[in-house]
Amino acid sequence: SKDLKGAMEILIEQKRQKLSTVDKLDDHMDFASQLIFAQNRGDLTAENVNQCVLEMMIAAPDTLSVTLFFMLVLIAEHPTVEEEMIREIETVTGKKELSS
C-alpha cells in the first residue's frame, strides 16, 4: 500500500510539472488535472488529490461499468444530446463503417 501510494504521488507530481509547462491547457484537462487545479485553489489538500487518484486507479473496473450505465441512461433521456454526439462521431469518422 505504501509503495502504491508513493508511486501515485510521483505520478501526480509529474502531471503537475507537465501542466505547468504546457502552452494549451485544453489538450491536457483530465480528471487528475482537475484535481490538481482544485488543490491549487485550496479546495482540496494534496492528500485528497492523492487519495482520489489512487481510488480511481484501484476501483476503475467497477466505477467504469457504473459510469457507462449512467452515461447511457442520460443519453437516452436527452435525445438532442444523442443527436449531437452522433453528428460529432460522423464528423470524425466520415462515412466509414465503425467497428469495436
PyMOL commands that set and color helices and strands:
alter all, ss='L'
color gray80, all
select helices_A, chain A and resi 2-21+25-28+31-41+46-77+79-93
alter helices_A, ss='H'
color red, helices_A
deselect
rebuild
show_as cartoon
